[in-house]
Amino acid sequence: MILGLVAILLCQLAGEFVVRLLGLPLPGPVVGMMFMLAILLIRGADSRRGRIATAAAPLLKHLQLLFVPAGVGIVVLLSELRDDWLPISLGLWGSWLVGLLVTGWVVTVLIKVFEGRRGEGS
């Protein structure tokens, strides 16, 4: 399990390093996840009993604890949120609506594609 945690943390550290070095507008952990994905794809997926999976299982089991810092940040920045409630609300609701519409469109297209394939196979 320790080697799995080391691998996860090294990928996160590499992501932070690359983001800061190149000045990318991405969070370091996201870049680290992309590194880990690339490593797992090259190496072959880590099995359910692999080191990374063993280390990740407790983290995923208690994932709700990772939301505590975000909640604290919201409470600390409540005055700024109160001042900018309109653009924040529009951004949240707008992105939700765009996501909903795009998801509906993709499902509609996929239904047509699969119905077309089903009709060809008959």
TATANOR-V210711 format. One record per residue. N is the residue number from 1. PSI is psi in degrees with one decimal (NA if undefined). OMEGA is omega in whole degrees, 0 to 359 (none if undefined). Layout:
<<N;PSI;OMEGA> <N;PSI;OMEGA>>
This chain:
<<1;-35.7;181> <2;-41.5;179> <3;-34.1;176> <4;-44.3;177> <5;-39.2;178> <6;-42.3;179> <7;-43.2;179> <8;-46.5;181> <9;-34.9;177> <10;-38.5;176> <11;-40.3;177> <12;-42.7;178> <13;-42.1;178> <14;-39.4;177> <15;-44.8;177> <16;-42.4;181> <17;-47.2;182> <18;-41.8;180> <19;-44.8;181> <20;-36.3;180> <21;-44.6;184> <22;-7.6;181> <23;37.5;182> <24;146.7;179> <25;43.3;181> <26;152.0;173> <27;140.7;179> <28;-42.7;180> <29;-30.6;178> <30;-43.1;177> <31;-38.1;177> <32;-38.3;176> <33;-36.9;178> <34;-38.6;176> <35;-45.0;181> <36;-40.6;177> <37;-45.2;180> <38;-43.3;180> <39;-44.4;181> <40;-34.5;178> <41;-38.8;180> <42;-45.5;182> <43;-21.5;190> <44;139.1;185> <45;138.9;177> <46;128.0;181> <47;173.6;180> <48;-23.5;180> <49;9.9;181> <50;168.4;184> <51;-45.8;182> <52;-41.1;179> <53;-39.1;179> <54;-39.6;180> <55;-32.8;184> <56;-25.8;184> <57;-49.0;178> <58;-33.6;178> <59;-42.8;179> <60;-33.2;180> <61;-33.0;182> <62;37.0;182> <63;-30.3;182> <64;-26.9;179> <65;-24.4;180> <66;-10.8;177> <67;-10.7;180> <68;-46.8;179> <69;-36.1;178> <70;-41.0;178> <71;-40.8;178> <72;-40.8;178> <73;-39.0;178> <74;-43.2;180> <75;-41.8;181> <76;-38.4;183> <77;23.5;183> <78;-36.9;181> <79;-40.8;177> <80;-38.3;178> <81;-37.2;179> <82;-37.9;181> <83;-33.8;186> <84;35.4;185> <85;-34.7;184> <86;-53.2;179> <87;-33.7;178> <88;-45.9;179> <89;-43.9;179> <90;-40.0;178> <91;-44.0;180> <92;-50.5;181> <93;-36.8;179> <94;-44.4;179> <95;-36.7;176> <96;-44.6;181> <97;-43.3;179> <98;-43.6;178> <99;-41.3;178> <100;-44.6;180> <101;-42.8;179> <102;-41.2;178> <103;-44.9;178> <104;-41.1;179> <105;-44.7;181> <106;-43.1;179> <107;-41.8;179> <108;-45.0;179> <109;-43.9;181> <110;-36.7;177> <111;-44.1;179> <112;-41.4;180> <113;-47.6;182> <114;-32.9;175> <115;-36.6;176> <116;-40.4;178> <117;-39.6;181> <118;-38.4;179> <119;-32.2;179> <120;-33.5;183> <121;-17.5;184> <122;NA;none>>
